[in-house]
Amino acid sequence: MIKRIRIIGIGMGDPDHVTGEAARALGTVDVFLVADKGETTADLVAARQAVCDALIPSDHAYRVVEVTDPRRSPDADRDPAAYGRRVRDWHAERVDAYADVIEMLPAEETTVGFLVWGDPALYDSTIRVVDALVERWAARGVTVDHDVIAGISAPQLLAARHRIPLNRIGAPVHITTGRRLVDEFDPGLGDVVVMLDGHLACSALVNGYPDLELCWGAYLGSADELLVRGRLADVIDEVRRVRAEARERHGWIMDTYLLRQPADAPTTSHVGPAFTPFPLSIEWEPLGDGVVALRPLDAADWEVVRAEHNNEESLRWGFDGEALTEAAARQKAAEAPREWRRGRVARFVIVDVASGERAGVLMVMRMGPPGVGLVGYGVVPGFRGRGFTTRALRLVAAWAFTHTDLERLELGHKVGNVASGRAAERAGFIAEGRLSGRLPNPDGTRSDEVTYALIRPSRALTESHRVE
Ligand SMILES: C[S@@+](CC[C@H](N)C(=O)[O-])C[C@H]1O[C@@H](n2cnc3c(N)ncnc32)[C@H](O)[C@@H]1O
């Protein structure tokens, strides 16, 4: 009867790659359960058997039971949600298949082992399957102990074979799959390890990032190990050819690769426009006029972000009438300091000085030509009608024209939202025009937008501004 399940990482199939801890664990298992995935991975089943033969003491009796893996249909053209659902169903079927086998074990077989290729923590569902089994038995009052023993994973062996670290100094490393690579790739990710890639997805990155270094490896740890390394644009054809030939020879292929940033590449992303970071001096020089104060918004301010959005007035003037969820409000607030540092958006909290309460939010977003900032704002219902918006707009304009490179602030409101326009005009913004059907309404119609601008004072009266 089952008492213990051991999930044992066996590396890439070479007994020399099995850790001492894993080797000792192998010798404690009565029954190994191995997924039978059909003909294509017969070589891998043989490699697992070789590990057992080499490392399990000859006087220890054990059995290997093959459990037929439920079939999983090809997933190439499925959308991510359907893919996720299908994988979850497939896991449930696997749990059932293993439970059926384990519950039939004779009384003297108490320790079951799962041999996991590489490391159980990386792109392997055994831990999830065993968690589900253990929970299922716990619900029936049966306690089954389980542990996980680490193994050498494909990325580790890849790095060792190429004699490289996986990351540049102090930079991150991102591990992903072939099906996600192109959507996710960004130089800001650092070096990228790609696994489970049936189609060499990095081919699609050659034009955009020809200078990436590709460190590719297949059948790592086996006698047929293959390695190719070089500048992505230079070696991609070779990898394609070597890969196709090897797949033809073996009938299957397992490969992993690392896309390395060139050694002198900056560690931050340069995707999208580069901005001058907004100044941080604001943190120790609070902006205020005695009635309201502005300070940079951060993660702790998520409730005012939500309150400013989720009220009848704001939803009516908004674009889609959708309330902001707590998760979305938390995320928006949490991202604010990073956006500030990137120089894209400066988000502020409007604080009521008398009570110290958060009265609203205000942002300046760099948009359009250089030197132009788009201003957006909103005060929560309890603080409306007290001139807070006008005060906050005056403060932010003074800040923008003193501490940043912004030359022109713009804002706009739906044509019927006269209160918003009045607050802007009192703060010195000048109405400039009306843009037809620019802003969507919750009911699917569109409204005209009235636009305003405020120019940096020293330039407001120069000839060039007066001419047009
Ligand atoms: C289901 S994941 C299992 C990963 C495994 N748990 C590990 O720690 O490496 C299978 C993927 O691992 C990589 N992989 C596994 N064995 C490999 C090998 N011998 N050589 C190269 N890549 C391998 C391939 O990217 C393959 O698509």
The ligand as a MOL file (V3000), in Angstrom:
LIG
                    3D

  0  0  0     0  0            999 V3000
M  V30 BEGIN CTAB
M  V30 COUNTS 27 29 0 0 0
M  V30 BEGIN ATOM
M  V30 1 C 9.1240 18.7000 -21.0330 0
M  V30 2 S 10.5860 19.6470 -20.9900 0 CHG=1
M  V30 3 C 11.4440 18.8960 -19.7060 0
M  V30 4 C 12.5460 19.7510 -19.1530 0
M  V30 5 C 13.2950 19.0450 -18.0410 0
M  V30 6 N 12.4810 18.8690 -16.8630 0
M  V30 7 C 14.5710 19.7810 -17.6630 0
M  V30 8 O 14.7860 20.0180 -16.4790 0
M  V30 9 O 15.3600 20.1160 -18.5570 0 CHG=-1
M  V30 10 C 11.3530 19.0680 -22.4440 0
M  V30 11 C 12.2560 20.1110 -23.0760 0
M  V30 12 O 13.4940 20.1100 -22.3790 0
M  V30 13 C 14.5590 20.2910 -23.2770 0
M  V30 14 N 15.3960 19.0950 -23.2280 0
M  V30 15 C 15.1610 17.9880 -22.5160 0
M  V30 16 N 16.1590 17.1090 -22.7000 0
M  V30 17 C 17.0310 17.6740 -23.5380 0
M  V30 18 C 18.2540 17.2650 -24.0840 0
M  V30 19 N 18.7840 16.0890 -23.8090 0
M  V30 20 N 18.8990 18.1110 -24.9050 0
M  V30 21 C 18.3840 19.3280 -25.1890 0
M  V30 22 N 17.2270 19.7530 -24.6940 0
M  V30 23 C 16.5600 18.9420 -23.8890 0
M  V30 24 C 13.9450 20.5040 -24.6360 0
M  V30 25 O 13.7730 21.8860 -24.8450 0
M  V30 26 C 12.6130 19.8330 -24.5110 0
M  V30 27 O 11.6690 20.3640 -25.4150 0
M  V30 END ATOM
M  V30 BEGIN BOND
M  V30 1 1 1 2
M  V30 2 1 2 3
M  V30 3 1 2 10
M  V30 4 1 3 4
M  V30 5 1 4 5
M  V30 6 1 5 6
M  V30 7 1 5 7
M  V30 8 2 7 8
M  V30 9 1 7 9
M  V30 10 1 10 11
M  V30 11 1 11 12
M  V30 12 1 11 26
M  V30 13 1 12 13
M  V30 14 1 13 14
M  V30 15 1 13 24
M  V30 16 1 14 15
M  V30 17 1 14 23
M  V30 18 2 15 16
M  V30 19 1 16 17
M  V30 20 1 17 18
M  V30 21 2 17 23
M  V30 22 1 18 19
M  V30 23 2 18 20
M  V30 24 1 20 21
M  V30 25 2 21 22
M  V30 26 1 22 23
M  V30 27 1 24 25
M  V30 28 1 24 26
M  V30 29 1 26 27
M  V30 END BOND
M  V30 END CTAB
M  END
